[in-house]
Amino acid sequence: MPENWFEKLGFSQNPLGIRPASELVGLKEQENQAWSAIESGDLFIVTGQTGCGKTSLLRHLVTRCPPKFTPIYHDCSETPASDFSMAKLLERRALFGLVRKRLTSADNVVLFCDEVQKLGSDKAEEIKSHFDSGILRAVVLSTIDELNVVDSMRSRVAGRIMVAPLAPEAVADIIEKRLQAGINPFTRDALLEIAVKSSGNPRLALLNTERLLKGLIATHAAAGSINPELVTLHLGRRQAVSDTRSSDLLTTPDRVTTAKQQPVEVATATVGPLEKLRSKMSPLQWVIVRALSDSTTSLTYDELVAKLGKDKGTIAKQLSRLALVSDVELMKRKGVTEPIVVKSSREGRPVFELAEPVRFVLATK
């Protein structure tokens, strides 16, 4: 008997999990502009709202760089700014971590720097210095707003590419592609309605689609059974997207209703921005949370042990705290009043995933 909502639709894992798209939808013009700038050897900025596809665009470009370029991708939100080092990024290591080669201007290096606003002026100077010296052939920066970039970096910007909210048709295409391997319970018009209520933001549309399915799967698992009227009923008012890291971006009320008008509780965001969330956890707990965030499916104890290189007992203890099963008072003193991690089962084994509000905060990083 299916244990998760997505299993009822024929999927072994959540098809709507937030992850950079493997193929771009609706961003062909921006892709062409980026290739032109890279070929010209420019330093340029990609801007746009959280969740509109900046990271997807950068990673798409990285995976499709012609052989004549050497791409380097760095997400500034993944590591502290103090750890950023152009020298290390330019190293190519062999077995046992030994430096095999240091990239030079002859390698036509293209740096893709995501969430560059996280870097301070000193780190921005490193990038600028390597670009000015010719070691970096081109530089692609992404940020919500160009004003977030330090002045010394903005002075080198040769161009700007805006990733705007997508047309409803493009957002509907994204959701359809995610659901094509199983049962798609939505009509095309219902997907267009989700896109409109998500203000053309792909990430919000995926999250809204998942919330709809969690609330309606018991009565609407058949193909084409969810129409625009149901979407309007359950998502309610349209909420404008703002450029914030808080978890109030999702356009859905605190409660949704089934076809029989029985209220179904939907998790609401109880955490603040990414930095606030991180401050409530120990370094190891944060590493566990990031590992769960990076995974497209829930993870077992053994999978987390393999990913993190820690013993099972240590992982189990921290998961128990994050789920507020043990040391509850300790976690409350740290400001954790709702579970960060939730436990379920898969093929008879316990598995763990992030609570929905926490996953949303991390997804909008």
BELMOVEN-V505082 format. One record per helix or strand of 3 or more residues. SS is the DSSP state (H for helix, E for strand). FROM is the first residue (numbers start at 0). TO is the last residue. Records with the same first field share a line. If there is no record, write none. Layout:
BEGIN
SS = FROM-TO ; FROM-TO
END
This chain:
BEGIN
H = 4-8 ; 27-38 ; 53-62 ; 80-82 ; 85-88 ; 94-96 ; 104-106 ; 115-117 ; 120-131 ; 145-147 ; 150-153 ; 167-178 ; 187-196 ; 201-215 ; 227-234 ; 273-278 ; 282-293 ; 300-307 ; 311-321 ; 327-332 ; 355-362
E = 42-46 ; 69-74 ; 90-92 ; 98-101 ; 108-113 ; 135-142 ; 158-161 ; 254-256 ; 262-264 ; 340-345 ; 348-353
END
